[in-house]
């Protein structure tokens, strides 16, 4: 039986004082001795203070709270900016990536002049331009099983702005073990979802919904599938709202509920979530009591370890030889979608979108040899398996896809 939202919130109110340590942060806006806001703070946060549900005491809680943002990308951008604007006292940023030009369509923490910079540095500068009174703590590294507990422990609330399953499961498990609220969000193409996972407050955790990750490569990333630029703004703003409610102790949090958003339909749906008593991490008899190897659990290859060629893969150098040597009798096929192909493609390559392959499979000869390439190699590997199951004997995936081709032969080619 799912606990009522009212009982969840009662539990939250009781425990709130424990995990919200107002005395841990000394801010220029707050008198360290009295924890009173000064005049500058009152002017800045006047529209918050006017709200009866929040008021002066609620704003003091915001200024005394701390949030760890895992990811400074599409979701992390609106989250960090709205938390800074609201006066959250200490914001931690975990990210190991650098700003890429393709990020700028949606990641508003970063500008054109930041391309090539660490995202943590760019995020810190953007936050301080917005509110110089916020303390920003940078964790410029990948979140791993070795460092997650140490990074998360000093913060009151954790917000998940990640885009991959290993980090998502790692964040969830660490938050459950440390009894921290995990404000979750995810986006893909035109759809997004948000919730608050907090078993210690009576709700489920991420594993209650998804005990096992999908097969590696089964769910395309935003890099592969694309994302509407404003979508992370909507979902990130919802996550920010939940953080402010949790920090101030107001409203009804998204504990035990999932909000699902469809931008094309401009519709929201609410799903009720149940805590799984058999959950391996938050259930009645947990089997996961320490952090595990999440890359192995999700079947992922860590980015810092260059993958070896699979027996069903060839390199971009093999692809180049196939295109340049008329005696090899090998067909090279670009299986990306039309928008990707129009933006950048390799001359002399046949174009057959993966989305049309079932209807157009007759255009390929099962007895011929084909090298298939996509953006980075994930889709082409999946298509190789499909074609093999349908009688094709000599099909290979080009490892790294058109990105590897651009790196090796055409650095000016847009990486779409």
RODO-2510 file (C-alpha; in nm, 4 decimals, decimal comma):
residues 416
     n   res          X          Y          Z
     1     x     0,0000     0,0000     0,0000
     2     x     0,1402     0,3399    -0,0991
     3     x     0,1564     0,5865     0,1867
     4     x    -0,0601     0,8940     0,1369
     5     x     0,1074     1,2148     0,0270
     6     x    -0,0056     1,3673     0,3552
     7     x     0,1723     1,1043     0,5615
     8     x     0,4805     1,1293     0,3399
     9     x     0,4885     1,5022     0,3964
    10     x     0,4424     1,4599     0,7720
    11     x     0,7446     1,2316     0,7763
    12     x     0,9339     1,4848     0,5685
    13     x     0,8476     1,7681     0,8067
    14     x     0,9749     1,5677     1,1025
    15     x     1,3034     1,4794     0,9338
    16     x     1,3539     1,8099     0,7577
    17     x     1,5376     1,9659     1,0496
    18     x     1,7818     1,6770     1,0522
    19     x     1,9054     1,6979     0,6954
    20     x     1,8733     2,0750     0,6494
    21     x     2,1680     2,2127     0,8449
    22     x     2,1208     2,5896     0,8341
    23     x     2,4198     2,6569     1,0539
    24     x     2,6594     2,4860     0,8128
    25     x     2,6745     2,7765     0,5665
    26     x     2,7842     3,1340     0,6404
    27     x     2,6626     3,3723     0,3692
    28     x     2,7203     3,7429     0,3158
    29     x     2,3418     3,7787     0,2993
    30     x     2,2941     3,6087     0,6362
    31     x     2,4253     3,7172     0,9748
    32     x     2,6210     3,4140     1,0954
    33     x     2,5290     3,4751     1,4580
    34     x     2,1554     3,5392     1,4216
    35     x     2,0848     3,3754     1,0829
    36     x     1,8913     3,6916     0,9905
    37     x     1,8795     3,8208     0,6318
    38     x     2,0324     4,1620     0,5809
    39     x     1,8690     4,4461     0,3882
    40     x     2,0321     4,3555     0,0569
    41     x     1,8961     4,0026     0,0831
    42     x     1,5495     4,1266     0,1722
    43     x     1,5498     4,3527    -0,1334
    44     x     1,6745     4,0756    -0,3640
    45     x     1,4278     3,8140    -0,2407
    46     x     1,1378     4,0513    -0,1761
    47     x     0,8975     3,8672    -0,4089
    48     x     0,9662     3,5438    -0,2246
    49     x     0,9241     3,7041     0,1160
    50     x     0,5859     3,8437     0,0103
    51     x     0,4504     3,4919    -0,0390
    52     x     0,2646     3,3862     0,2773
    53     x     0,3586     3,0213     0,2178
    54     x     0,7298     3,1103     0,2056
    55     x     0,7877     3,4403     0,3848
    56     x     1,1020     3,5509     0,5608
    57     x     1,1519     3,2219     0,7445
    58     x     1,1202     3,0221     0,4234
    59     x     1,3739     3,2428     0,2467
    60     x     1,6147     3,1979     0,5350
    61     x     1,5828     2,8211     0,4876
    62     x     1,6629     2,8567     0,1177
    63     x     1,9684     3,0690     0,1923
    64     x     2,0826     2,8128     0,4470
    65     x     2,0362     2,5040     0,2316
    66     x     2,2727     2,3193    -0,0016
    67     x     2,2081     2,1313    -0,3262
    68     x     2,4358     1,9069    -0,5313
    69     x     2,3653     1,9287    -0,9057
    70     x     2,4903     1,6203    -1,0858
    71     x     2,5413     1,7438    -1,4405
    72     x     2,5838     2,0954    -1,5783
    73     x     2,4182     2,0323    -1,9141
    74     x     2,0640     2,0612    -2,0444
    75     x     1,8855     1,9922    -1,7148
    76     x     2,1628     2,1289    -1,4953
    77     x     2,1481     2,4689    -1,6645
    78     x     1,7970     2,5789    -1,5618
    79     x     1,8319     2,4018    -1,2286
    80     x     2,1527     2,5802    -1,1299
    81     x     2,0307     2,9185    -1,2544
    82     x     1,6952     2,9066    -1,0771
    83     x     1,8489     2,7761    -0,7550
    84     x     2,1038     3,0566    -0,7623
    85     x     1,8357     3,3157    -0,8339
    86     x     1,6263     3,1792    -0,5455
    87     x     1,9173     3,2163    -0,3042
    88     x     2,0111     2,8535    -0,2335
    89     x     2,3165     2,9049    -0,0155
    90     x     2,5543     2,6449    -0,1523
    91     x     2,5376     2,4805    -0,4944
    92     x     2,7714     2,1953    -0,5839
    93     x     2,8302     2,1118    -0,9504
    94     x     2,9517     1,7678    -1,0604
    95     x     3,0593     1,7462    -1,4239
    96     x     3,3716     1,6271    -1,6056
    97     x     3,2812     1,7459    -1,9569
    98     x     3,3841     2,0484    -2,1625
    99     x     3,1505     2,2841    -2,3448
   100     x     3,0859     2,1798    -2,7042
   101     x     2,9247     2,3959    -2,9691
   102     x     2,6360     2,1492    -2,9965
   103     x     2,5535     2,2130    -2,6284
   104     x     2,4614     2,5764    -2,6844
   105     x     2,1167     2,5017    -2,8304
   106     x     1,9893     2,4073    -2,4836
   107     x     2,2567     2,4408    -2,2128
   108     x     2,2053     2,8015    -2,1064
   109     x     2,4785     2,8024    -1,8418
   110     x     2,7282     2,8213    -2,1279
   111     x     2,7862     3,0696    -2,4096
   112     x     2,9785     3,0780    -2,7342
   113     x     3,2887     3,2073    -2,5588
   114     x     3,2834     2,9070    -2,3248
   115     x     3,3342     2,6441    -2,5976
   116     x     3,6232     2,4238    -2,4906
   117     x     3,6087     2,5275    -2,1241
   118     x     3,5228     2,2845    -1,8431
   119     x     3,1475     2,2998    -1,7833
   120     x     3,2034     2,3407    -1,4112
   121     x     3,4041     2,6607    -1,4677
   122     x     3,1464     2,7999    -1,7079
   123     x     2,8646     2,7089    -1,4675
   124     x     3,0368     2,8809    -1,1746
   125     x     3,0832     3,2007    -1,3734
   126     x     2,7203     3,2037    -1,4917
   127     x     2,5909     3,1464    -1,1376
   128     x     2,8049     3,4247    -0,9939
   129     x     2,6949     3,6658    -1,2645
   130     x     2,3391     3,5913    -1,1594
   131     x     2,3935     3,5882    -0,7828
   132     x     2,7431     3,6523    -0,6446
   133     x     2,6262     3,5680    -0,2921
   134     x     2,5814     3,1976    -0,3680
   135     x     2,8665     2,9649    -0,2755
   136     x     2,9586     2,7398    -0,5691
   137     x     3,1578     2,4222    -0,5075
   138     x     3,3061     2,2534    -0,8140
   139     x     3,3550     1,8786    -0,8459
   140     x     3,5237     1,8658    -1,1867
   141     x     3,5282     1,4906    -1,2291
   142     x     3,3070     1,1987    -1,3191
   143     x     3,0797     1,0745    -1,0415
   144     x     3,1959     0,7222    -0,9568
   145     x     3,1367     0,4563    -0,6951
   146     x     3,4636     0,5646    -0,5337
   147     x     3,3712     0,9316    -0,4838
   148     x     2,9886     0,9492    -0,4881
   149     x     2,9280     0,9135    -0,1143
   150     x     3,1894     1,1763    -0,0276
   151     x     3,0507     1,4194    -0,2859
   152     x     2,6858     1,3724    -0,1881
   153     x     2,7168     1,3504     0,1917
   154     x     2,7716     1,7255     0,2639
   155     x     2,4576     1,8355     0,0744
   156     x     2,0951     1,8476     0,1850
   157     x     1,9366     1,7673    -0,1519
   158     x     2,0675     1,5994    -0,4689
   159     x     1,9309     1,6765    -0,8147
   160     x     1,9857     1,4319    -1,1003
   161     x     2,0612     1,6093    -1,4279
   162     x     2,2423     1,3142    -1,5863
   163     x     2,1932     1,1622    -1,9294
   164     x     2,3171     0,8055    -1,8832
   165     x     2,2010     0,4996    -1,6929
   166     x     2,5173     0,4138    -1,4951
   167     x     2,5253     0,7576    -1,3295
   168     x     2,1491     0,7536    -1,2778
   169     x     2,1617     0,4233    -1,0857
   170     x     2,4725     0,5358    -0,8974
   171     x     2,3033     0,8602    -0,7902
   172     x     1,9938     0,6741    -0,6800
   173     x     2,1772     0,4149    -0,4728
   174     x     2,4047     0,6703    -0,3071
   175     x     2,1068     0,8898    -0,2146
   176     x     1,9190     0,5931    -0,0672
   177     x     2,2208     0,4885     0,1390
   178     x     2,2731     0,8452     0,2649
   179     x     1,8999     0,9195     0,3099
   180     x     1,9092     1,2205     0,0761
   181     x     1,6178     1,3334    -0,1438
   182     x     1,6957     1,2668    -0,5113
   183     x     1,5135     1,5110    -0,7406
   184     x     1,4985     1,3209    -1,0693
   185     x     1,4476     1,4367    -1,4261
   186     x     1,5102     1,2934    -1,7713
   187     x     1,4511     1,4124    -2,1260
   188     x     1,4449     1,2650    -2,4760
   189     x     1,3468     1,4303    -2,8030
   190     x     1,0122     1,5973    -2,7145
   191     x     0,9319     1,4227    -2,3866
   192     x     1,0461     1,4515    -2,0282
   193     x     0,9630     1,3307    -1,6812
   194     x     1,0310     1,4368    -1,3234
   195     x     0,9854     1,2941    -0,9743
   196     x     1,1326     1,2999    -0,6252
   197     x     1,2824     0,9727    -0,5042
   198     x     1,3056     0,9597    -0,1260
   199     x     1,2427     0,6222     0,0409
   200     x     1,3311     0,7705     0,3811
   201     x     1,0322     1,0036     0,3343
   202     x     0,7963     0,7209     0,2405
   203     x     0,8263     0,7151    -0,1384
   204     x     0,9946     0,4833    -0,3899
   205     x     1,3430     0,5076    -0,5348
   206     x     1,4479     0,4901    -0,8998
   207     x     1,5114     0,1151    -0,8759
   208     x     1,1539     0,0573    -0,7587
   209     x     1,0475     0,1718    -1,1069
   210     x     1,3385     0,0321    -1,3063
   211     x     1,5025    -0,2621    -1,1251
   212     x     1,7199    -0,3370    -1,4287
   213     x     1,8644    -0,1017    -1,6899
   214     x     1,7711    -0,1450    -2,0562
   215     x     2,0196    -0,3358    -2,2742
   216     x     2,3232    -0,1271    -2,3582
   217     x     2,2485     0,0879    -2,6629
   218     x     1,8753     0,0106    -2,6632
   219     x     1,7808     0,3647    -2,5616
   220     x     1,9461     0,6338    -2,7758
   221     x     2,1033     0,9254    -2,5947
   222     x     2,0144     1,2864    -2,6689
   223     x     2,3321     1,2942    -2,8765
   224     x     2,1876     1,0217    -3,0980
   225     x     1,8147     1,0927    -3,0818
   226     x     1,8174     1,4705    -3,0519
   227     x     1,6273     1,6901    -2,8072
   228     x     1,4099     1,9988    -2,8417
   229     x     1,6176     2,2816    -2,6964
   230     x     1,3477     2,4158    -2,4634
   231     x     1,2540     2,0730    -2,3230
   232     x     1,5242     2,0639    -2,0521
   233     x     1,4108     2,4116    -1,9522
   234     x     1,0635     2,2798    -1,8726
   235     x     1,1791     1,9674    -1,6868
   236     x     1,4685     2,1444    -1,5140
   237     x     1,2321     2,4146    -1,3909
   238     x     1,0026     2,1478    -1,2452
   239     x     1,3021     1,9931    -1,0681
   240     x     1,4027     2,3354    -0,9358
   241     x     1,0507     2,3895    -0,8031
   242     x     1,0641     2,0599    -0,6152
   243     x     1,4009     2,1508    -0,4636
   244     x     1,2735     2,4859    -0,3368
   245     x     0,9658     2,3190    -0,1855
   246     x     1,1798     2,0577    -0,0118
   247     x     1,4304     2,3139     0,1152
   248     x     1,1630     2,5501     0,2472
   249     x     0,9310     2,2764     0,3731
   250     x     0,6275     2,3935     0,1786
   251     x     0,3770     2,2417    -0,0634
   252     x     0,3327     1,8799    -0,1679
   253     x     0,6455     1,7240    -0,3202
   254     x     0,6496     1,4832    -0,6148
   255     x     0,7156     1,1907    -0,3809
   256     x     0,5258     0,8852    -0,5015
   257     x     0,4336     1,0610    -0,8260
   258     x     0,5873     1,0985    -1,1714
   259     x     0,5062     1,3995    -1,3890
   260     x     0,5328     1,3179    -1,7608
   261     x     0,5475     1,5993    -2,0182
   262     x     0,4923     1,5824    -2,3958
   263     x     0,6031     1,9026    -2,5684
   264     x     0,4469     1,8193    -2,9057
   265     x     0,1058     1,7632    -2,7489
   266     x     0,1664     2,0249    -2,4766
   267     x     0,0279     1,7810    -2,2218
   268     x     0,1133     1,6646    -1,8712
   269     x     0,0252     1,3314    -1,7130
   270     x     0,0689     1,2275    -1,3525
   271     x     0,1545     0,8674    -1,2685
   272     x     0,1247     0,7228    -0,9196
   273     x     0,4377     0,5390    -0,8072
   274     x     0,4627     0,2574    -0,5547
   275     x     0,7556     0,1645    -0,3410
   276     x     0,8641    -0,1929    -0,4114
   277     x     0,9103    -0,3915    -0,0888
   278     x     1,1392    -0,6243    -0,2875
   279     x     1,3578    -0,3371    -0,4153
   280     x     1,7236    -0,4437    -0,3847
   281     x     1,8329    -0,1083    -0,2423
   282     x     1,5366     0,0438    -0,0518
   283     x     1,3190    -0,2645     0,0067
   284     x     1,2491    -0,4496     0,3269
   285     x     1,5494    -0,6784     0,2807
   286     x     1,7991    -0,4845     0,0664
   287     x     2,0716    -0,6788    -0,1098
   288     x     2,2597    -0,3666    -0,2250
   289     x     2,4136    -0,2122     0,0848
   290     x     2,7184    -0,0551    -0,0804
   291     x     2,7876     0,1046    -0,4166
   292     x     2,8638    -0,1362    -0,7021
   293     x     3,0260    -0,1197    -1,0482
   294     x     2,7556     0,0683    -1,2392
   295     x     2,9214     0,0510    -1,5798
   296     x     2,9252    -0,3262    -1,5478
   297     x     2,5680    -0,3309    -1,4117
   298     x     2,4437    -0,1293    -1,7109
   299     x     2,6631    -0,3082    -1,9651
   300     x     2,8382     0,0178    -2,0511
   301     x     3,1994     0,0807    -2,1438
   302     x     3,3527     0,3656    -1,9412
   303     x     3,4289     0,6607    -2,1656
   304     x     3,7921     0,6723    -2,0600
   305     x     3,8456     0,3177    -2,1850
   306     x     3,8549     0,3126    -2,5663
   307     x     3,6458     0,0178    -2,6870
   308     x     3,8081    -0,2578    -2,8925
   309     x     3,6528    -0,3489    -3,2252
   310     x     3,3741    -0,6014    -3,1980
   311     x     3,3800    -0,8926    -3,4458
   312     x     3,0857    -0,7225    -3,6194
   313     x     3,2701    -0,3894    -3,6482
   314     x     3,5120    -0,2321    -3,8930
   315     x     3,7058     0,0927    -3,8593
   316     x     3,6574     0,4159    -4,0520
   317     x     3,9828     0,3305    -4,2302
   318     x     3,8174     0,0110    -4,3551
   319     x     3,5209     0,2226    -4,4654
   320     x     3,7534     0,4588    -4,6535
   321     x     3,9202     0,1662    -4,8316
   322     x     3,5801     0,0273    -4,9270
   323     x     3,4811     0,3617    -5,0790
   324     x     3,8100     0,4131    -5,2626
   325     x     3,8827     0,0631    -5,3913
   326     x     3,6456    -0,0368    -5,6715
   327     x     3,7577    -0,3996    -5,6538
   328     x     3,6309    -0,4674    -5,2991
   329     x     3,2614    -0,4773    -5,3927
   330     x     3,1530    -0,3502    -5,0517
   331     x     2,8505    -0,1252    -5,0108
   332     x     2,8725     0,1533    -4,7493
   333     x     2,5335     0,2599    -4,6125
   334     x     2,4499     0,5677    -4,4033
   335     x     2,1577     0,4667    -4,1786
   336     x     2,1061     0,8001    -3,9999
   337     x     1,7869     1,0003    -4,0403
   338     x     1,7283     1,2577    -4,3124
   339     x     1,8032     1,5622    -4,0965
   340     x     2,1366     1,4182    -3,9908
   341     x     2,2243     1,3218    -4,3485
   342     x     2,1352     1,6666    -4,4842
   343     x     2,3607     1,8357    -4,2288
   344     x     2,6680     1,6223    -4,2999
   345     x     2,7421     1,3069    -4,4984
   346     x     3,0249     1,1261    -4,6721
   347     x     3,0113     1,1438    -5,0545
   348     x     2,9589     0,8138    -5,2317
   349     x     2,7705     0,6505    -4,9431
   350     x     2,4250     0,5010    -4,9961
   351     x     2,1562     0,6608    -4,7778
   352     x     1,8974     0,4303    -4,6183
   353     x     1,7498     0,5565    -4,2875
   354     x     1,7222     0,2987    -4,0125
   355     x     1,3595     0,4018    -3,9529
   356     x     1,2747     0,2845    -4,3073
   357     x     1,4777    -0,0355    -4,3134
   358     x     1,1864    -0,2743    -4,2604
   359     x     0,9940    -0,1274    -4,5544
   360     x     1,2996    -0,0998    -4,7801
   361     x     1,5001    -0,4075    -4,6848
   362     x     1,4474    -0,5387    -5,0400
   363     x     1,6879    -0,2691    -5,1648
   364     x     1,9735    -0,4614    -5,0031
   365     x     2,1139    -0,7946    -5,1290
   366     x     2,1560    -1,0520    -4,8465
   367     x     2,4535    -1,2019    -5,0300
   368     x     2,6470    -0,8741    -5,0593
   369     x     2,8858    -0,7184    -4,8048
   370     x     2,7746    -0,3949    -4,6386
   371     x     2,9402    -0,1529    -4,3988
   372     x     2,6742     0,0385    -4,2049
   373     x     2,7441     0,3680    -4,0355
   374     x     2,5414     0,5982    -3,8135
   375     x     2,6427     0,8845    -3,5858
   376     x     2,8600     0,7013    -3,3348
   377     x     2,8169     0,3287    -3,3984
   378     x     2,5338     0,2294    -3,1634
   379     x     2,2467     0,2245    -3,4127
   380     x     2,4534     0,0539    -3,6800
   381     x     2,5440    -0,2274    -3,4391
   382     x     2,1771    -0,2819    -3,3609
   383     x     2,0935    -0,2876    -3,7316
   384     x     2,3706    -0,5404    -3,7985
   385     x     2,2022    -0,7785    -3,5534
   386     x     1,8623    -0,7201    -3,7161
   387     x     1,9956    -0,7875    -4,0658
   388     x     2,1772    -1,1012    -3,9509
   389     x     1,8501    -1,2297    -3,8099
   390     x     1,6989    -1,1697    -4,1542
   391     x     1,9494    -1,3666    -4,3597
   392     x     2,2323    -1,1155    -4,4174
   393     x     2,5692    -1,2808    -4,3657
   394     x     2,8241    -1,0080    -4,4425
   395     x     2,7204    -0,6896    -4,2600
   396     x     2,9478    -0,4820    -4,0385
   397     x     2,9062    -0,1703    -3,8258
   398     x     3,1527     0,1170    -3,8704
   399     x     3,2912     0,1808    -3,5198
   400     x     3,2510     0,5411    -3,4102
   401     x     3,0283     0,6272    -3,7062
   402     x     3,0515     0,9592    -3,8849
   403     x     3,2082     1,1173    -3,5749
   404     x     3,5087     0,8878    -3,6084
   405     x     3,5192     0,9660    -3,9821
   406     x     3,5257     1,3396    -3,9091
   407     x     3,8028     1,2979    -3,6511
   408     x     4,0128     1,0890    -3,8890
   409     x     3,9521     1,2519    -4,2272
   410     x     3,7414     1,5677    -4,2153
   411     x     3,7794     1,7825    -3,8981
   412     x     3,5588     2,0570    -4,0459
   413     x     3,2606     1,8218    -4,0820
   414     x     2,9785     1,9120    -3,8384
   415     x     2,9306     1,6362    -3,5829
   416     x     2,5532     1,5916    -3,6056
***
